[in-house]
Amino acid sequence: MSSSQPASLLRVSEEAGRITIRFAPGTTLSETTAEEFSREVTAATQNREKPHLLLDLGEVTLITSVALAKLIALNGRLRATGGRLTLYNANPIVRQVFQVTRLDTVLEVRDTADAIPV
């Protein structure tokens, strides 16, 4: 039986000093994917001075508390190095998770990447 998760959870690109991470279509950020997410994001941001990480959540269909904890920890690590985490393009269900948990007051959550200052 084949796994429903794609071989790589993330696509990483860099432009204008910002690292953009996009998820594979239909991604569920849960207990089963949280560690892979954390490893790949750490690899993309380590040894960088003041990294600005943009997470495009457009393909994320569901996010669990374990993944939220990883985002909070990631935000703390980036801020500690003078960096920044910006989440954007979340579908209404994922956006509602941030609102209900009030994490949209702790994390930078935007509708689109267009208005994100460099």
C-alpha positions as a Markdown table, in Angstrom:
| # | Residue | x | y | z |
|---|---|---|---|---|
| 1 | Met | 0.0 | 0.0 | 0.0 |
| 2 | Ser | 1.5 | 3.4 | -0.9 |
| 3 | Ser | 1.7 | 6.3 | 1.4 |
| 4 | Ser | -0.7 | 9.3 | 0.8 |
| 5 | Gln | 2.0 | 11.8 | 1.7 |
| 6 | Pro | 4.3 | 13.0 | -1.1 |
| 7 | Ala | 8.0 | 12.2 | -1.0 |
| 8 | Ser | 8.9 | 15.8 | -0.1 |
| 9 | Leu | 6.6 | 17.8 | 2.1 |
| 10 | Leu | 8.1 | 21.2 | 1.1 |
| 11 | Arg | 9.4 | 23.2 | -1.8 |
| 12 | Val | 12.0 | 25.8 | -0.8 |
| 13 | Ser | 13.0 | 28.8 | -2.8 |
| 14 | Glu | 14.9 | 32.0 | -2.1 |
| 15 | Glu | 14.5 | 35.4 | -3.5 |
| 16 | Ala | 15.5 | 38.9 | -2.4 |
| 17 | Gly | 16.9 | 37.5 | 0.8 |
| 18 | Arg | 13.7 | 35.8 | 1.8 |
| 19 | Ile | 13.2 | 32.1 | 2.0 |
| 20 | Thr | 9.8 | 30.9 | 0.8 |
| 21 | Ile | 8.5 | 27.5 | 1.7 |
| 22 | Arg | 5.5 | 26.0 | -0.1 |
| 23 | Phe | 3.8 | 22.8 | 0.9 |
| 24 | Ala | 2.9 | 19.9 | -1.4 |
| 25 | Pro | -0.8 | 19.8 | -2.5 |
| 26 | Gly | -3.1 | 18.4 | 0.2 |
| 27 | Thr | -0.6 | 18.6 | 3.0 |
| 28 | Thr | -1.8 | 17.9 | 6.5 |
| 29 | Leu | 0.5 | 19.3 | 9.1 |
| 30 | Ser | 0.0 | 16.8 | 11.9 |
| 31 | Glu | 1.9 | 14.5 | 14.3 |
| 32 | Thr | 3.1 | 12.4 | 11.3 |
| 33 | Thr | 4.5 | 15.3 | 9.3 |
| 34 | Ala | 5.6 | 17.8 | 12.1 |
| 35 | Glu | 9.1 | 16.3 | 12.5 |
| 36 | Glu | 9.8 | 16.3 | 8.7 |
| 37 | Phe | 8.5 | 19.9 | 8.5 |
| 38 | Ser | 10.8 | 20.9 | 11.4 |
| 39 | Arg | 13.9 | 19.2 | 9.9 |
| 40 | Glu | 13.4 | 20.7 | 6.5 |
| 41 | Val | 12.7 | 24.2 | 7.8 |
| 42 | Thr | 15.7 | 24.0 | 10.1 |
| 43 | Ala | 17.9 | 23.0 | 7.2 |
| 44 | Ala | 16.6 | 25.9 | 5.1 |
| 45 | Thr | 17.2 | 28.5 | 7.7 |
| 46 | Gln | 20.3 | 27.3 | 9.6 |
| 47 | Asn | 23.6 | 29.3 | 9.3 |
| 48 | Arg | 21.7 | 32.3 | 7.9 |
| 49 | Glu | 21.9 | 35.8 | 9.4 |
| 50 | Lys | 18.5 | 37.2 | 10.2 |
| 51 | Pro | 16.5 | 34.8 | 8.0 |
| 52 | His | 13.0 | 36.0 | 6.8 |
| 53 | Leu | 11.0 | 32.8 | 6.3 |
| 54 | Leu | 7.7 | 32.9 | 4.4 |
| 55 | Leu | 5.4 | 29.9 | 4.8 |
| 56 | Asp | 2.8 | 29.6 | 2.0 |
| 57 | Leu | 0.0 | 27.7 | 3.7 |
| 58 | Gly | -2.2 | 27.6 | 0.5 |
| 59 | Glu | -1.8 | 23.8 | 0.1 |
| 60 | Val | -2.2 | 23.0 | 3.8 |
| 61 | Thr | -5.6 | 21.4 | 4.4 |
| 62 | Leu | -5.4 | 20.8 | 8.1 |
| 63 | Ile | -3.1 | 21.8 | 11.0 |
| 64 | Thr | -2.9 | 20.2 | 14.4 |
| 65 | Ser | -1.7 | 21.3 | 17.8 |
| 66 | Val | 1.6 | 19.5 | 17.3 |
| 67 | Ala | 2.3 | 21.5 | 14.1 |
| 68 | Leu | 1.2 | 24.7 | 15.8 |
| 69 | Ala | 3.7 | 24.0 | 18.6 |
| 70 | Lys | 6.4 | 23.6 | 15.9 |
| 71 | Leu | 5.4 | 27.0 | 14.3 |
| 72 | Ile | 5.6 | 28.7 | 17.7 |
| 73 | Ala | 9.1 | 27.2 | 18.4 |
| 74 | Leu | 10.2 | 28.1 | 14.9 |
| 75 | Asn | 9.0 | 31.7 | 15.4 |
| 76 | Gly | 11.0 | 31.9 | 18.6 |
| 77 | Arg | 14.2 | 30.5 | 17.0 |
| 78 | Leu | 14.0 | 32.9 | 14.1 |
| 79 | Arg | 13.3 | 35.9 | 16.4 |
| 80 | Ala | 16.2 | 35.0 | 18.6 |
| 81 | Thr | 18.5 | 35.4 | 15.6 |
| 82 | Gly | 16.9 | 38.6 | 14.5 |
| 83 | Gly | 14.9 | 36.8 | 11.8 |
| 84 | Arg | 11.2 | 36.7 | 11.0 |
| 85 | Leu | 8.5 | 34.2 | 10.3 |
| 86 | Thr | 5.5 | 35.2 | 8.1 |
| 87 | Leu | 2.6 | 32.8 | 7.4 |
| 88 | Tyr | 0.3 | 33.6 | 4.5 |
| 89 | Asn | -2.3 | 32.3 | 2.0 |
| 90 | Ala | -4.0 | 30.0 | 4.6 |
| 91 | Asn | -7.3 | 28.5 | 3.5 |
| 92 | Pro | -10.4 | 29.5 | 5.6 |
| 93 | Ile | -10.2 | 26.4 | 7.8 |
| 94 | Val | -6.5 | 26.8 | 8.6 |
| 95 | Arg | -6.9 | 30.6 | 9.1 |
| 96 | Gln | -9.7 | 29.9 | 11.6 |
| 97 | Val | -7.4 | 27.6 | 13.6 |
| 98 | Phe | -5.0 | 30.5 | 14.1 |
| 99 | Gln | -7.9 | 32.8 | 15.0 |
| 100 | Val | -9.6 | 30.4 | 17.5 |
| 101 | Thr | -6.2 | 29.7 | 19.2 |
| 102 | Arg | -5.4 | 33.4 | 19.1 |
| 103 | Leu | -2.1 | 32.5 | 17.5 |
| 104 | Asp | -2.8 | 35.1 | 14.9 |
| 105 | Thr | -1.9 | 37.6 | 17.7 |
| 106 | Val | 1.4 | 35.9 | 18.3 |
| 107 | Leu | 2.5 | 34.9 | 14.8 |
| 108 | Glu | 2.5 | 37.1 | 11.7 |
| 109 | Val | -0.4 | 35.7 | 9.6 |
| 110 | Arg | -1.2 | 37.5 | 6.4 |
| 111 | Asp | -3.7 | 36.9 | 3.6 |
| 112 | Thr | -1.2 | 37.2 | 0.7 |
| 113 | Ala | 2.5 | 37.7 | 0.1 |
| 114 | Asp | 1.9 | 40.9 | -1.8 |
| 115 | Ala | 1.9 | 43.2 | 1.3 |
| 116 | Ile | 4.7 | 41.6 | 3.2 |
| 117 | Pro | 7.5 | 44.1 | 3.7 |
| 118 | Val | 11.1 | 43.0 | 3.1 |
